[in-house]
C-alpha cells in the first residue's frame, strides 16, 4: 500500500477536518421520518428525497434530480461526468427507512438522533442514511480541494428499498442510459464486526407460503367435544414440525439438491471468522441456548444453506382465549434460499410437501407469497474487488473480510442485471450491534469516520479501474 497521491491526501485531510459537519448532515437526514411502508405519510418520503437532494447538491454533484414516476416513492439521482476517458462508478444508497416500531422499546426518540457511548442512535442512522454520507463526504472532499473527482460518478439514492424495491427494475429500464456505469459500489450492508471492513459476496433469496388448515365449520366447546373432534391448531403444529429436525435441518426431500457447495477459498476465508461470538452478540442469544451447527458450520448455515422459519402462527387469539377447539389454524412459512436454488421450484417443493403431509381429514389451502432470488458475485477476480478491499483496509486499518449475508436485498439483482451484469461491491457500516429494523438502531461513530476515509481512497483508486 503506497502513500496516497497529493490529490487524495488533500481530500483525506479535508474529509477528516469536516467529520463533525458530515455527522451533523447525517443527523439532519435522520430527523426526517421517511418511512416507505403503507400506512405512513408518503409526503415524509418525498421530504426525505428533497433533503437528500439538497445535501447531495451541497456536496458539489451536478444534475441533481428527484425522480418520481407514478406513485412510486422518489429516487434521487446526481452525476459528475467530466472525464471522457475514465471509468464511471455508480454509487448506491437508499433514503427511506423502516417504521420505528413501538417507541416504548427505544431509549431515545427514533427520529431525534442522539450520541451515546460512541454510537449515534436513531432510525436510519445505520440503514441507510449513513450510506448517503459515505458517498457524499468523499465527493465533497475532492470537489472542495482538487475541484474535480478522480473518476466519473453517478449517484442513485432509492426511496423504496425497505418495501422490497419492487419498481427498481422498471426504474432502471426507463433510465438505463442515465445509469450506465462500469461498476457499482453499494453501501447498504454490514461489517462482520465493529471495525472490521467487509465486502458481502452473496445474499440469500426468500420464498414464503401461507398454509391454512380448516376443520370444523365453527369453533366448539373443548369440554363437550374435546377428545373426539380434530384440533386444527395441534394438526398445524404437527405439520410444521415435520419441516425440520430439532437442529433446524430441513427435512423436505430434494430441498438441498441444487445448493452450490462452498469453494475451497470460501471455506478458508470463512474459517478465520469468529462467527460464534458474532452470532451471540448480534442476536443476544442467552448462553444456555445452544447454537445450531458447530462453529465451522456457522458460515455455511447462515449464508449458503437454506433455512426455514415460521414467521407467524394464528389459531384463536391470545387476547380472547377461551375453552374452545378452533375451526382453523394459519401460519406463514418462509425459507431463505441460496445459490443455485430456484425460487419457483423451491416454493413448489415446499407447497407440495405441506400438501402431501396434510393431517387426515383437514382441508388445506396453500397460498404462495414472496419468491425472491439469491445473489452472488459473478467474478471475485474482477479488479474492482481488489480496489475496494485495499481502500477499506486504508480506511479501517484492518484486513478486509469477504463474507456472505443471510438476508435478502432485492435491489442488487435487478440493478446488476438491468445494467448489463456490471460488478457490484456490497459494503456498509452496520455492525452486529446496529439493530437495523428494530429498536435502538445505531451507528458506530468511529466506523462512520472509517467508512468516510475509505470512500475517499476508493474514489481515488477507481480512476485506475479497468474491467477484468
Ligand atoms: Zn437498507
Boltz pocket constraint, residues with backbone or C-beta under 6 A from the ligand:
constraints:
  - pocket:
      binder: B
      contacts: [[A, 94], [A, 127], [A, 128], [A, 161], [A, 188]]
      max_distance: 6.0
